[in-house]
Amino acid sequence: MLDEWIKAACAELGIASADVDRDLILDMARDVAHGVARPAAPLTAYLMGLAVGRGMLAPDAAARITAMAEGWPER
């Protein structure tokens, strides 16, 4: 079901589904949800999308965000 959703959403937005690294995005979101707060995950995924849209490579953006989340001070 998730792959079908990604393909449909990509088609709707005019994005090639081959450009979407599902596991990279989900792993980054998991790290943020656990290291920072659950609501931070979708917001950070959006920020990552903006960074990638402006030229940053997705693996680089995800690695930087994950490093931040892993070092985030405990609440």
Biopython code that builds the backbone (N, CA, C, O; Angstrom):
import numpy as np
from Bio.PDB.StructureBuilder import StructureBuilder

atoms = [
    (1, "MET", "N", (0.820, -1.186, 0.000)),
    (1, "MET", "CA", (0.000, 0.000, 0.000)),
    (1, "MET", "C", (0.865, 1.252, 0.000)),
    (1, "MET", "O", (0.535, 2.221, -0.683)),
    (2, "LEU", "N", (1.956, 1.256, 0.744)),
    (2, "LEU", "CA", (2.815, 2.436, 0.822)),
    (2, "LEU", "C", (3.422, 2.773, -0.543)),
    (2, "LEU", "O", (3.463, 3.939, -0.936)),
    (3, "ASP", "N", (3.886, 1.763, -1.252)),
    (3, "ASP", "CA", (4.455, 2.007, -2.578)),
    (3, "ASP", "C", (3.414, 2.560, -3.542)),
    (3, "ASP", "O", (3.714, 3.426, -4.363)),
    (4, "GLU", "N", (2.187, 2.053, -3.437)),
    (4, "GLU", "CA", (1.110, 2.572, -4.283)),
    (4, "GLU", "C", (0.832, 4.040, -3.973)),
    (4, "GLU", "O", (0.629, 4.847, -4.880)),
    (5, "TRP", "N", (0.826, 4.377, -2.684)),
    (5, "TRP", "CA", (0.598, 5.761, -2.268)),
    (5, "TRP", "C", (1.703, 6.670, -2.805)),
    (5, "TRP", "O", (1.425, 7.744, -3.339)),
    (6, "ILE", "N", (2.959, 6.234, -2.659)),
    (6, "ILE", "CA", (4.085, 7.038, -3.134)),
    (6, "ILE", "C", (3.968, 7.280, -4.633)),
    (6, "ILE", "O", (4.149, 8.405, -5.098)),
    (7, "LYS", "N", (3.667, 6.230, -5.390)),
    (7, "LYS", "CA", (3.525, 6.383, -6.841)),
    (7, "LYS", "C", (2.401, 7.347, -7.191)),
    (7, "LYS", "O", (2.563, 8.198, -8.065)),
    (8, "ALA", "N", (1.268, 7.219, -6.518)),
    (8, "ALA", "CA", (0.127, 8.097, -6.791)),
    (8, "ALA", "C", (0.432, 9.540, -6.401)),
    (8, "ALA", "O", (0.110, 10.466, -7.145)),
    (9, "ALA", "N", (1.052, 9.733, -5.235)),
    (9, "ALA", "CA", (1.389, 11.089, -4.790)),
    (9, "ALA", "C", (2.416, 11.718, -5.722)),
    (9, "ALA", "O", (2.317, 12.901, -6.047)),
    (10, "CYS", "N", (3.394, 10.943, -6.151)),
    (10, "CYS", "CA", (4.393, 11.448, -7.100)),
    (10, "CYS", "C", (3.737, 11.852, -8.411)),
    (10, "CYS", "O", (4.049, 12.906, -8.965)),
    (11, "ALA", "N", (2.839, 11.026, -8.904)),
    (11, "ALA", "CA", (2.134, 11.352, -10.147)),
    (11, "ALA", "C", (1.343, 12.640, -9.992)),
    (11, "ALA", "O", (1.336, 13.482, -10.890)),
    (12, "GLU", "N", (0.686, 12.792, -8.869)),
    (12, "GLU", "CA", (-0.117, 13.997, -8.613)),
    (12, "GLU", "C", (0.749, 15.255, -8.570)),
    (12, "GLU", "O", (0.331, 16.325, -9.013)),
    (13, "LEU", "N", (1.968, 15.109, -8.028)),
    (13, "LEU", "CA", (2.862, 16.260, -7.854)),
    (13, "LEU", "C", (3.858, 16.437, -8.998)),
    (13, "LEU", "O", (4.648, 17.381, -8.996)),
    (14, "GLY", "N", (3.821, 15.528, -9.973)),
    (14, "GLY", "CA", (4.739, 15.630, -11.097)),
    (14, "GLY", "C", (6.170, 15.282, -10.741)),
    (14, "GLY", "O", (7.111, 15.865, -11.279)),
    (15, "ILE", "N", (6.336, 14.323, -9.827)),
    (15, "ILE", "CA", (7.655, 13.880, -9.377)),
    (15, "ILE", "C", (7.854, 12.444, -9.849)),
    (15, "ILE", "O", (6.923, 11.640, -9.814)),
    (16, "ALA", "N", (9.050, 12.130, -10.282)),
    (16, "ALA", "CA", (9.354, 10.752, -10.671)),
    (16, "ALA", "C", (9.481, 9.907, -9.408)),
    (16, "ALA", "O", (10.293, 10.220, -8.537)),
    (17, "SER", "N", (8.698, 8.851, -9.298)),
    (17, "SER", "CA", (8.741, 8.022, -8.091)),
    (17, "SER", "C", (10.108, 7.369, -7.913)),
    (17, "SER", "O", (10.468, 6.992, -6.798)),
    (18, "ALA", "N", (10.866, 7.232, -8.983)),
    (18, "ALA", "CA", (12.217, 6.681, -8.881)),
    (18, "ALA", "C", (13.147, 7.616, -8.106)),
    (18, "ALA", "O", (14.198, 7.191, -7.627)),
    (19, "ASP", "N", (12.762, 8.880, -7.985)),
    (19, "ASP", "CA", (13.573, 9.856, -7.253)),
    (19, "ASP", "C", (13.322, 9.814, -5.741)),
    (19, "ASP", "O", (13.985, 10.520, -4.981)),
    (20, "VAL", "N", (12.380, 8.997, -5.314)),
    (20, "VAL", "CA", (12.012, 8.943, -3.898)),
    (20, "VAL", "C", (12.675, 7.736, -3.244)),
    (20, "VAL", "O", (12.428, 6.592, -3.627)),
    (21, "ASP", "N", (13.519, 8.009, -2.256)),
    (21, "ASP", "CA", (14.156, 6.938, -1.487)),
    (21, "ASP", "C", (13.347, 6.752, -0.208)),
    (21, "ASP", "O", (13.639, 7.355, 0.825)),
    (22, "ARG", "N", (12.334, 5.913, -0.298)),
    (22, "ARG", "CA", (11.395, 5.703, 0.805)),
    (22, "ARG", "C", (12.104, 5.361, 2.102)),
    (22, "ARG", "O", (11.822, 5.966, 3.137)),
    (23, "ASP", "N", (13.017, 4.405, 2.065)),
    (23, "ASP", "CA", (13.671, 3.957, 3.294)),
    (23, "ASP", "C", (14.529, 5.051, 3.917)),
    (23, "ASP", "O", (14.570, 5.179, 5.141)),
    (24, "LEU", "N", (15.208, 5.836, 3.101)),
    (24, "LEU", "CA", (16.017, 6.948, 3.609)),
    (24, "LEU", "C", (15.140, 7.940, 4.364)),
    (24, "LEU", "O", (15.488, 8.375, 5.462)),
    (25, "ILE", "N", (14.021, 8.289, 3.781)),
    (25, "ILE", "CA", (13.117, 9.271, 4.399)),
    (25, "ILE", "C", (12.507, 8.709, 5.680)),
    (25, "ILE", "O", (12.446, 9.399, 6.698)),
    (26, "LEU", "N", (12.055, 7.459, 5.627)),
    (26, "LEU", "CA", (11.446, 6.853, 6.814)),
    (26, "LEU", "C", (12.453, 6.676, 7.939)),
    (26, "LEU", "O", (12.118, 6.877, 9.106)),
    (27, "ASP", "N", (13.678, 6.305, 7.606)),
    (27, "ASP", "CA", (14.711, 6.162, 8.635)),
    (27, "ASP", "C", (15.014, 7.504, 9.295)),
    (27, "ASP", "O", (15.143, 7.586, 10.516)),
    (28, "MET", "N", (15.126, 8.551, 8.486)),
    (28, "MET", "CA", (15.377, 9.883, 9.029)),
    (28, "MET", "C", (14.223, 10.321, 9.926)),
    (28, "MET", "O", (14.445, 10.848, 11.016)),
    (29, "ALA", "N", (13.000, 10.104, 9.472)),
    (29, "ALA", "CA", (11.829, 10.490, 10.263)),
    (29, "ALA", "C", (11.781, 9.724, 11.586)),
    (29, "ALA", "O", (11.435, 10.296, 12.620)),
    (30, "ARG", "N", (12.127, 8.435, 11.559)),
    (30, "ARG", "CA", (12.171, 7.634, 12.782)),
    (30, "ARG", "C", (13.196, 8.191, 13.762)),
    (30, "ARG", "O", (12.923, 8.315, 14.956)),
    (31, "ASP", "N", (14.379, 8.526, 13.248)),
    (31, "ASP", "CA", (15.429, 9.054, 14.114)),
    (31, "ASP", "C", (15.004, 10.359, 14.769)),
    (31, "ASP", "O", (15.277, 10.584, 15.948)),
    (32, "VAL", "N", (14.342, 11.213, 14.011)),
    (32, "VAL", "CA", (13.870, 12.492, 14.554)),
    (32, "VAL", "C", (12.744, 12.259, 15.553)),
    (32, "VAL", "O", (12.724, 12.874, 16.619)),
    (33, "ALA", "N", (11.811, 11.379, 15.219)),
    (33, "ALA", "CA", (10.683, 11.107, 16.122)),
    (33, "ALA", "C", (11.167, 10.577, 17.463)),
    (33, "ALA", "O", (10.627, 10.942, 18.508)),
    (34, "HIS", "N", (12.178, 9.720, 17.441)),
    (34, "HIS", "CA", (12.681, 9.127, 18.680)),
    (34, "HIS", "C", (13.677, 10.033, 19.395)),
    (34, "HIS", "O", (13.734, 10.039, 20.625)),
    (35, "GLY", "N", (14.466, 10.802, 18.633)),
    (35, "GLY", "CA", (15.498, 11.625, 19.243)),
    (35, "GLY", "C", (15.051, 13.008, 19.639)),
    (35, "GLY", "O", (15.665, 13.637, 20.501)),
    (36, "VAL", "N", (13.992, 13.494, 19.025)),
    (36, "VAL", "CA", (13.531, 14.859, 19.302)),
    (36, "VAL", "C", (12.097, 14.796, 19.821)),
    (36, "VAL", "O", (11.865, 14.919, 21.023)),
    (37, "ALA", "N", (11.151, 14.609, 18.930)),
    (37, "ALA", "CA", (9.730, 14.499, 19.284)),
    (37, "ALA", "C", (8.980, 14.023, 18.046)),
    (37, "ALA", "O", (9.368, 14.329, 16.919)),
    (38, "ARG", "N", (7.918, 13.282, 18.262)),
    (38, "ARG", "CA", (7.159, 12.760, 17.123)),
    (38, "ARG", "C", (6.709, 13.842, 16.149)),
    (38, "ARG", "O", (6.852, 13.662, 14.939)),
    (39, "PRO", "N", (6.167, 14.968, 16.636)),
    (39, "PRO", "CA", (5.716, 15.983, 15.681)),
    (39, "PRO", "C", (6.857, 16.591, 14.861)),
    (39, "PRO", "O", (6.617, 17.199, 13.818)),
    (40, "ALA", "N", (8.081, 16.430, 15.325)),
    (40, "ALA", "CA", (9.221, 16.969, 14.582)),
    (40, "ALA", "C", (9.486, 16.172, 13.315)),
    (40, "ALA", "O", (10.084, 16.699, 12.377)),
    (41, "ALA", "N", (9.055, 14.911, 13.261)),
    (41, "ALA", "CA", (9.359, 14.053, 12.106)),
    (41, "ALA", "C", (8.756, 14.565, 10.796)),
    (41, "ALA", "O", (9.500, 14.735, 9.830)),
    (42, "PRO", "N", (7.454, 14.816, 10.714)),
    (42, "PRO", "CA", (6.930, 15.301, 9.432)),
    (42, "PRO", "C", (7.430, 16.697, 9.087)),
    (42, "PRO", "O", (7.644, 17.010, 7.916)),
    (43, "LEU", "N", (7.615, 17.520, 10.082)),
    (43, "LEU", "CA", (8.134, 18.863, 9.812)),
    (43, "LEU", "C", (9.557, 18.796, 9.280)),
    (43, "LEU", "O", (9.919, 19.534, 8.363)),
    (44, "THR", "N", (10.353, 17.922, 9.849)),
    (44, "THR", "CA", (11.730, 17.771, 9.400)),
    (44, "THR", "C", (11.785, 17.142, 8.015)),
    (44, "THR", "O", (12.652, 17.495, 7.215)),
    (45, "ALA", "N", (10.882, 16.222, 7.717)),
    (45, "ALA", "CA", (10.829, 15.648, 6.371)),
    (45, "ALA", "C", (10.528, 16.739, 5.348)),
    (45, "ALA", "O", (11.078, 16.732, 4.247)),
    (46, "TYR", "N", (9.668, 17.661, 5.707)),
    (46, "TYR", "CA", (9.376, 18.788, 4.824)),
    (46, "TYR", "C", (10.620, 19.653, 4.633)),
    (46, "TYR", "O", (10.942, 20.055, 3.514)),
    (47, "LEU", "N", (11.312, 19.934, 5.732)),
    (47, "LEU", "CA", (12.535, 20.737, 5.641)),
    (47, "LEU", "C", (13.586, 20.038, 4.775)),
    (47, "LEU", "O", (14.285, 20.679, 3.990)),
    (48, "MET", "N", (13.684, 18.723, 4.930)),
    (48, "MET", "CA", (14.612, 17.957, 4.104)),
    (48, "MET", "C", (14.231, 18.088, 2.631)),
    (48, "MET", "O", (15.101, 18.248, 1.775)),
    (49, "GLY", "N", (12.951, 18.021, 2.340)),
    (49, "GLY", "CA", (12.476, 18.189, 0.973)),
    (49, "GLY", "C", (12.831, 19.552, 0.408)),
    (49, "GLY", "O", (13.203, 19.661, -0.760)),
    (50, "LEU", "N", (12.720, 20.588, 1.221)),
    (50, "LEU", "CA", (13.120, 21.922, 0.768)),
    (50, "LEU", "C", (14.613, 21.962, 0.453)),
    (50, "LEU", "O", (15.026, 22.508, -0.571)),
    (51, "ALA", "N", (15.417, 21.379, 1.341)),
    (51, "ALA", "CA", (16.867, 21.370, 1.133)),
    (51, "ALA", "C", (17.227, 20.616, -0.146)),
    (51, "ALA", "O", (18.068, 21.069, -0.922)),
    (52, "VAL", "N", (16.593, 19.473, -0.363)),
    (52, "VAL", "CA", (16.861, 18.684, -1.566)),
    (52, "VAL", "C", (16.400, 19.452, -2.807)),
    (52, "VAL", "O", (17.073, 19.441, -3.838)),
    (53, "GLY", "N", (15.265, 20.110, -2.698)),
    (53, "GLY", "CA", (14.776, 20.908, -3.812)),
    (53, "GLY", "C", (15.704, 22.060, -4.167)),
    (53, "GLY", "O", (15.694, 22.558, -5.293)),
    (54, "ARG", "N", (16.504, 22.475, -3.197)),
    (54, "ARG", "CA", (17.450, 23.574, -3.429)),
    (54, "ARG", "C", (18.850, 23.071, -3.762)),
    (54, "ARG", "O", (19.800, 23.850, -3.836)),
    (55, "GLY", "N", (18.968, 21.746, -3.964)),
    (55, "GLY", "CA", (20.227, 21.225, -4.469)),
    (55, "GLY", "C", (21.017, 20.301, -3.560)),
    (55, "GLY", "O", (21.978, 19.683, -4.017)),
    (56, "MET", "N", (20.652, 20.183, -2.296)),
    (56, "MET", "CA", (21.377, 19.270, -1.415)),
    (56, "MET", "C", (21.007, 17.837, -1.776)),
    (56, "MET", "O", (19.856, 17.561, -2.115)),
    (57, "LEU", "N", (21.959, 16.936, -1.709)),
    (57, "LEU", "CA", (21.670, 15.529, -1.967)),
    (57, "LEU", "C", (20.897, 14.939, -0.793)),
    (57, "LEU", "O", (21.206, 15.224, 0.364)),
    (58, "ALA", "N", (19.897, 14.120, -1.089)),
    (58, "ALA", "CA", (19.048, 13.545, -0.045)),
    (58, "ALA", "C", (19.849, 12.766, 1.003)),
    (58, "ALA", "O", (19.594, 12.938, 2.195)),
    (59, "PRO", "N", (20.807, 11.915, 0.612)),
    (59, "PRO", "CA", (21.569, 11.198, 1.633)),
    (59, "PRO", "C", (22.354, 12.137, 2.552)),
    (59, "PRO", "O", (22.486, 11.867, 3.746)),
    (60, "ASP", "N", (22.872, 13.233, 2.004)),
    (60, "ASP", "CA", (23.599, 14.197, 2.820)),
    (60, "ASP", "C", (22.662, 14.902, 3.797)),
    (60, "ASP", "O", (22.992, 15.076, 4.970)),
    (61, "ALA", "N", (21.501, 15.302, 3.308)),
    (61, "ALA", "CA", (20.526, 15.970, 4.173)),
    (61, "ALA", "C", (20.075, 15.040, 5.281)),
    (61, "ALA", "O", (19.999, 15.448, 6.439)),
    (62, "ALA", "N", (19.774, 13.792, 4.940)),
    (62, "ALA", "CA", (19.323, 12.829, 5.941)),
    (62, "ALA", "C", (20.410, 12.569, 6.986)),
    (62, "ALA", "O", (20.120, 12.485, 8.179)),
    (63, "ALA", "N", (21.644, 12.443, 6.541)),
    (63, "ALA", "CA", (22.748, 12.196, 7.475)),
    (63, "ALA", "C", (22.924, 13.364, 8.436)),
    (63, "ALA", "O", (23.150, 13.156, 9.628)),
    (64, "ARG", "N", (22.825, 14.571, 7.938)),
    (64, "ARG", "CA", (22.979, 15.748, 8.804)),
    (64, "ARG", "C", (21.843, 15.829, 9.827)),
    (64, "ARG", "O", (22.069, 16.130, 10.999)),
    (65, "ILE", "N", (20.630, 15.558, 9.371)),
    (65, "ILE", "CA", (19.476, 15.606, 10.276)),
    (65, "ILE", "C", (19.568, 14.500, 11.315)),
    (65, "ILE", "O", (19.311, 14.738, 12.495)),
    (66, "THR", "N", (19.929, 13.296, 10.893)),
    (66, "THR", "CA", (20.059, 12.184, 11.830)),
    (66, "THR", "C", (21.115, 12.486, 12.875)),
    (66, "THR", "O", (20.908, 12.213, 14.058)),
    (67, "ALA", "N", (22.234, 13.039, 12.466)),
    (67, "ALA", "CA", (23.281, 13.405, 13.423)),
    (67, "ALA", "C", (22.773, 14.424, 14.430)),
    (67, "ALA", "O", (23.075, 14.334, 15.620)),
    (68, "MET", "N", (22.005, 15.387, 13.954)),
    (68, "MET", "CA", (21.417, 16.373, 14.871)),
    (68, "MET", "C", (20.476, 15.695, 15.862)),
    (68, "MET", "O", (20.529, 15.966, 17.062)),
    (69, "ALA", "N", (19.618, 14.816, 15.358)),
    (69, "ALA", "CA", (18.630, 14.162, 16.207)),
    (69, "ALA", "C", (19.312, 13.271, 17.255)),
    (69, "ALA", "O", (18.879, 13.215, 18.406)),
    (70, "GLU", "N", (20.378, 12.579, 16.845)),
    (70, "GLU", "CA", (21.078, 11.700, 17.783)),
    (70, "GLU", "C", (21.786, 12.492, 18.874)),
    (70, "GLU", "O", (21.979, 11.987, 19.979)),
    (71, "GLY", "N", (22.172, 13.718, 18.577)),
    (71, "GLY", "CA", (22.847, 14.539, 19.573)),
    (71, "GLY", "C", (21.936, 15.525, 20.288)),
    (71, "GLY", "O", (22.394, 16.340, 21.089)),
    (72, "TRP", "N", (20.642, 15.444, 19.992)),
    (72, "TRP", "CA", (19.688, 16.395, 20.575)),
    (72, "TRP", "C", (19.585, 16.174, 22.077)),
    (72, "TRP", "O", (19.461, 15.031, 22.517)),
    (73, "PRO", "N", (19.634, 17.245, 22.881)),
    (73, "PRO", "CA", (19.552, 17.083, 24.336)),
    (73, "PRO", "C", (18.238, 16.442, 24.771)),
    (73, "PRO", "O", (17.180, 16.701, 24.199)),
    (74, "GLU", "N", (18.331, 15.618, 25.773)),
    (74, "GLU", "CA", (17.119, 14.968, 26.306)),
    (74, "GLU", "C", (16.219, 16.024, 26.923)),
    (74, "GLU", "O", (16.669, 17.031, 27.470)),
    (75, "ARG", "N", (14.943, 15.748, 26.810)),
    (75, "ARG", "CA", (13.958, 16.682, 27.369)),
    (75, "ARG", "C", (13.824, 16.504, 28.847)),
    (75, "ARG", "O", (13.039, 17.206, 29.484)),
]
sb = StructureBuilder()
sb.init_structure("model")
sb.init_model(0)
sb.init_chain("A")
sb.init_seg("    ")
for serial, (resi, resn, name, xyz) in enumerate(atoms, 1):
    if name == "N":
        sb.init_residue(resn, " ", resi, " ")
    sb.init_atom(name, np.array(xyz, "f"), 0.0, 1.0, " ", f" {name:<3s}", serial, name[0])
structure = sb.get_structure()
